[in-house]
Amino acid sequence: MTTKAQVKYYDAAVFPLYGKISDQTETRYERLPASIKDICRPPVWGLGKNTAGLAIRFRSNSKNISARWTLLQDYHMNHMAGVGIRGLDLYCLEKGGWRFVNVGRPVGKENAATIISNMNGEEREYMLYLPLYDGVTHLEIGIDSLASIEQPRVESPVRKNPVIYYGTSISQGGCASRPGMAHTNILSRRLNREFINLGFSGNGQLDYEIAEIITGRDASLIVLDFMPNVNLKQIHEKADKFYQILRSKSPNVPILFIENPIFPFSDYDLSMQNVLKDKNDALRVFFKSLIKKGEKNIYFLSSDKLIGTDGEATVDGIHFTDLGFQRFADCLYPVIKSKMKD
């Protein structure tokens, strides 16, 4: 094991940060541009401080990799693993793609962890995912004192024309056991394309200012996965305007609508069963109205078998486990791959 005296730390701020919709944020490690602070609903703004989908890219020949990070809140939930909420997740680029290495486990607001030890000293490309449900105010990467750490030499995931993913707590990554298991991160690795995670827990409610910032990037695809957070009134009153904002500034970008997943507990809760049916019916009617108006380059993904049919894909009947995220990613992968523009 490497002793603390043999570890040299480097400020992660000097390395590329993936997953941001804009660089014009209040601090580096957050998701929403400062320009919408005073017009954004407070819950959305606060959730924008969470680092879901953000990742640091670097290259090193160190035999040991550590990290020190300061959390914004040291947030806890009773149905999600601490590593997923507040921890770090390290991946390495191999010939077959990105491969999981290990995690940095959080212990409090101030954290220091050895992520991996006793490697062979080969120079490798790394990606370090940040927490899904907390913010990071400072981050350092630790390597052997005689080793090197550099800018990545390989552009992976490809940053041109990212996929922009708008949604809810599930989109934000609840309740993945570690950051790399959120489906947006799984898909980013599989497709070798940067994903922008605009999932806001409980608050994917078709806020128009979010539609405006989505159009600030030249995306390869916009995914709209807001259904778990909206009611029938919001679908009827807000979906069209939200869509029109996107189309007015991104006329040629493919847009994918996703139905509300069929939550396993709705097999028994008849009230929720009816709610899900009514909302998904309303989304289908809205989508068909767009087609009838002549809208092009729009697509629809049914809730059928999105997370399997055995009831085993969630932690609480709604939020996905790693199994749920893998199944969801498996369903989304061929659709997104076929609809993405270059």
Buried (B, 14 or more C-beta within 10 A) or exposed (E): EBEEEBBBBBEBEEBBBBBBBBEEBEEBBBBBBEBBEEEBBEBBBBBBBBBBBBBBBBBBBBBBBBBBBBBBBBBEBEEBBBBBBBBBBBBBBEEEEBEEBBBBBBEEBEBBBBBBEEBEEEEBBBBBBBBBBBBBBBBBBBBBEEBEBEEBEEEBBEEEBBBBBBBBBBBBBBBBBBBBBBBBBBBBBBBEBBBBBBBBBBBBBBBEBBBBBBBBBEBBBBBBBBBBBBEEEBBEEBBBEBBBBBBEEBEEBBBBBBBBBBBBEBEEBEEBBEBBBEBBEBBBEBBEEBEEEEBEBBBBBEBEEBBBEEEEBBBBBBBBBBBBBBBBBBBBBEBBEEBBEE
